[in-house]
């Protein structure tokens, strides 16, 4: 594909190249003639791996004002390559948020394959609310019908945008939709993150930021390289970032966020994270006053609790479980202002920032020094102090000056105070004196423990009877609680039996588990399971699998260990739900007179992202084994993937291996068992 | 099941005498209700007993304490739809589902009135929904399409939700005259949560026909109360203590087994169908643009069926069908040329485009409405049963039915049970029943064969397959690749590690598929501790086409199948001379019931092991009891012991 694109560019008419030469100085928007020639040279679907469309041109000029407000003039030219592209380009949709930014569609035209250019009448555009789910903040959308396109046509769209990706109004918007009343959340500051790669191939992308020359800006190009330039242009400095022939990102299963792998530019005028931290505190410090009702609830919840840790836990869990997640807007400052705690208490609901604010309000009512914090769930926060956040949490300053983090949004039905799914996540605490960017902790595998012991017996009919005790910490504990609580009480037992996974014939004879809402202890579940025909065979030989190695409740507790790993290698990292330690200890007993003729062999494996230990011991008619599987990183980098996959395959091979059992032990059997035991001991 | 047709004034007079007392009470309550809001037409706005709770419903997450719904058709054609529900939360589990109800309306022709939106807290105090919790969003099913931009949803987010709080929402949608040709509804009376009391009122100008029908409720009143006042007649149904019906996988459609009330003011089936197909037919005019579209779609194809398939394929691949009742409920249909230019439209408009394209190719077409057989009731036609509009293409061999995106519909075919109704010449209804494959007669899958193991442990041999009905669809097997894929899949389901060398199709017709698969001896079977493992599949073959919810141990509702079916697998494994059978698959003794039977036998005759499995299910719907028996038997056959064969050299 690269070669074809290069050839196409060489084929551009000399006039276009000459025009480029004439553009010495800050890069300028493409001219109409250049656009026509670029479309002609853009090729077809075969040149782009049968992509539905290709961006022939994607360019934007951002004009930043000293107030921090910015206007973006953009032009996108998208060529239709397949029928799928025809279907997908029937309507132009542009979202905007009246409270943060406005867009104006300046022109839309169609470059027909035969060279004709048709203007799309903007008078046919309609405005409607966007779809909204759980967060009802009043997003709007312009919808413009596009006359049916054909393969080979291209759509040119010119849009002007004013505001911020996260920006806020000081007052209500005026009827004319002007920008006078728009105020950035941090007056005098601007920031932006721009991706240079996505799921559609791009032939040429340019992004130019026209800064007032006395307004310094910091930037960093992440996840790749771009052509960059800085030009003086009168009273402005023009920073330009360019890329040509950018292929589409081919998604991989469970891959890390696009922001963590696409080439991007992060820019900000804020000097440091401490400034951001102080601003966030100042913007919200008045939201945390408790009233009598909140104080009474706090007093009720912490009554009899002695330590701050106990009080924090009680309040964190109450907010997590009793403040439902939904978002309503209070107007212009909604995006970065936490609702007042007393309001959230009445609503019994809010989004992450409001839940964090509720917890801060309650903690302060309990005499604990608490603050809000910004974080980015699901992707990295780059070092440039641009606003890269999508989530708000709570921090408590301890008496020794250190901080602890709490997330009431992510811990409903969890014993955790901070979700271990949010490991190594960028955070900025909002405090009066200002804090720098920090990371949430790394959680070692044993923090997220699934420890199971099983006492299993096979009767003379080959039927299995087993009792499994599971002790669950961290993430697996959370998911046991949540999966049980998904079902109403009468359905819970059936749901557990359906998930138990030991054999198609498995029946749940008895079950007990800790109360999902009891956070005073780790989650535990005890399963009494029987399974007819677990051992196959007749006469003197049986074949069976080791019961605990079937991963009982796998779909509830460790579903990510069952991700299909078809690829031999990956280009991008793989996101697991959390680190993990799975430990199985099983004692499997056969009827009297039976012995084990073949069992899976002892194995160990270690790698940077995963490790495995398996050892076994046979004594008479009893097999005992210990199995351990550790996921050491929740983000498995591409270079670790092959070894991670090998560890998973080893685990699956042990689980899939047959155990042979024979009636009547011979001297030879006993000798083999003894030597196997010795080998296991040596390996152990 | 009771159907009551054409209830007119004379009948009402008799009913009036019967229900004098009830009428008086109803009038008093209705009058009281009207003081709430000028638009209000009905509603017994008496708060229910809020103390009802977990004591009475210990196994439920929520209770609908009372639900009142009313439809009113004014003399000028305006329609009022009012809905008042008190829902009590017994725990937090249902909150996400019920806390933010959405009221859909069309802002150009509907007015929404919220009469009440409040939460009863457990202490009995009320908390009104604050202003900031009334929000507007685009409905998910039509968002982003200009033609449907007037559709919006008012979202009401309730505050103070907690255990034992009660959500109280009373709203009304008023539609201006001339929008709907009639009022109708198809109401599921038994919801996920139990309902203490449910009231449905329909008010129409006196003399207006109201067809109605109740199904699947043993205790329901056969007839509604009917009262007259101010030139209108109100029909009122009251249902009490309706059971909750949680979702279970593969339950029959709710219309077949849960309490159901249908009503309509549409006077007849022919009026109903006419209102749907006439505007589509009028819109299906060819144009230059449509002719170019059709010509591009068919390329050089000349045969009618192939042309229709290619036109439908082009629509499917390049055109957006916005499949929501909101797009067609008012039965408007833009001209086909406009539809194509916009490149999106409703199912009616997609049919108009398809018809116009075929017309531009010189084809003679008509239009049929396609109704879901589970929902359609010709006695009480309601628009919720409309599933698609299809094109009837006249050919020398009779009519072909062309779905705008699926293409020519085979009968039986993969598109599940539908009734197509169109208007024949002379105005009579023309009805065609489309059956899904395997819907009626028993579908069969038979696989037989002999596999020979070489001394190196390599399997070879042939498997012969015979499939009928729902086990295959010729429409999916038009390419050699598709046929090979199916053959390999089936071979893998009876000999798991088989390597397929070749396959041949002896017959592929609408009725049956006969194929032979040759197993290649290119790799030995897995050997563990000198034992060769012959895995005769993981589970019965039929499950690939007739899945069952085998994991769930309990069942309250029936299990719906595509139809009756049978599986017969007869496999012989020949092992080399002198080899032993270490472990043979475990047989399954015959299990039999009014649902059918299953059995697996395993016999050894010298060096040959014969496995024979018979499964026969004779009914389309399995009762919970029958399913329990089948589940146990099938899970036995899915156990490793039932399909693993271990053989070894001496």
Interface residues (C-beta under 8 A of the other chain):
Chain A: X83 X84 X86 X87 X90 X91 X93 X124 X125 X126 X127 X128 X129 X130 X131 X132 X134 X136 X138 X141 X143 X144 X145 X146 X147 X148 X149 X321 X322 X324 X326 X328 X329 X330 X346 X347 X348 X349 X462 X485 X486 X488 X489 X490 X491 X494 X497 X498 X499 X503 X504 X505 X507 X508 X531 X532 X533 X534 X535 X536 X537 X538 X541 X542 X543 X544 X545 X597 X598 X657 X658 X660
Chain B: X59 X60 X61 X92 X93 X95 X96 X99 X100 X127 X130 X132 X133 X135 X136 X137 X138 X139 X140 X143 X144 X145 X146 X149 X152 X155 X157 X159 X160 X161 X162 X246 X314 X317 X318 X319 X320 X340 X341 X342 X343 X344 X528 X529 X531 X533 X539 X550 X551 X552 X553 X554 X582 X583 X584 X585 X586 X635 X636 X638 X639 X640 X641 X642 X644 X646
